[in-house]
Amino acid sequence: MDTIPPPVLRLIEAFSRLPGIGPKSASRLTYYLIRSQSDEAIELSDALKELRDRIQFCSVCFNITEISPCPICQSDERDRSVICVVEEPLDVMAIERTREYRGLYHVLHGVISPMDGVGPDDLRVRELIERVATGGVKEIILATNPSLEGENTAMYVQRKINTPGVKVTRLARGLPMGGDLEYADEVTLTRALEGRREM
Amino acid sequence: MDTIPPPVLRLIEAFSRLPGIGPKSASRLTYYLIRSQSDEAIELSDALKELRDRIQFCSVCFNITEISPCPICQSDERDRSVICVVEEPLDVMAIERTREYRGLYHVLHGVISPMDGVGPDDLRVRELIERVATGGVKEIILATNPSLEGENTAMYVQRKINTPGVKVTRLARGLPMGGDLEYADEVTLTRALEGRREM
């Protein structure tokens, strides 16, 4: 006799399809929501629906936004001659938190990864090249992750841009703040030595 | 400049209110749903709404159900003289999976835990006593967890029932299948010795 009511099963399945949530966590979340006195389940349900209804990708930089072009692309206070190329919308938020960068962004939505079947055409590379071709861009900062895929993607984008007058730069690699030289891996230490600066 | 659109923030907040999901996992889940091509967000939203609309607690045993009384309480094939008392609906499913138990259930919805501010009145103990008082019950199996709170709750319920003709039993404690005597804790080993049976 199967005693789990179908709506409960359905929610457990929906939760367990999310990354990092296994069947056990999915059950736990579901039973937590059944027990919870407040309207957490309805709030989560509404938030999910609102996400689908109101969030889109910016037609210029492909960051997530409620209005397109996004506030950053529309802003008069941003330096339109610099484009920072990132993998994900979360990377935009990370860079914005520094409050140091005043240029625009371009979100690739992934990295080139043949193992996962992701090629250059699955990313927003073509759109980036079109943005550069319209002129006015002086610098492209490649801010993909310092991983194998991130490096490969950066190299691919760099070769594709190759436009006179457009400088292509890459974020500095080196020791992270609070890091320990003793425990730094060889690649990080090599990059830190290569990128050393006069004090 | 805050670049996270409010609907995204709202979903991150709703996710991070769930147990075991911190702010970082909440962001990751949200951006996963933004990126996902399929209708996962809508499916999850609908499943949550359906849960709230269709799931209720059985008026007899307080297990989760779509109809009340639940299929187990309504079934003619179950032994109505035995009630197994558990903490959570998940425990009912665990016992049902054994296919060994043919009696009814009673879900307390928690354990007595003064540290968390949960007293006997927050559990469905009174309703259990009323069920016993209506007669026909021969055995109450206390199947709360073998934890400090579970043991205390079992003892409390046992004292409260105290009805002539009603046997109160507790699930056996001992070594789990596949367990290793060498690594068993003292309490488990003590219980296993106390509960030893003739072969």
Interface residues (C-beta under 8 A of the other chain):
Chain A: M1 T3 I4 P5 P6 P7 V8 R10 L11 E13 A14 F15 R17 L18 P19 G20 I21 S25 S27 R28 L29 T30 Y31 Y32 L33 I34 R35 D39 E40 A41 I42 E43 L44 S45 D46 A47 L48 K49 E50 L51 R52 D53 R54 I55 N63 I64 T65 E66 C70 P71 I72 S75 E88 P89 L90 V92 M93 E96 H109
Chain B: M1 T3 I4 P5 P6 P7 V8 R10 L11 E13 A14 F15 R17 L18 P19 G20 I21 S25 S27 R28 L29 T30 Y31 Y32 L33 I34 R35 D39 E40 A41 I42 E43 L44 S45 D46 A47 L48 K49 E50 L51 R52 D53 R54 I55 N63 I64 T65 E66 C70 P71 I72 S75 E88 P89 L90 V92 M93 E96 H109
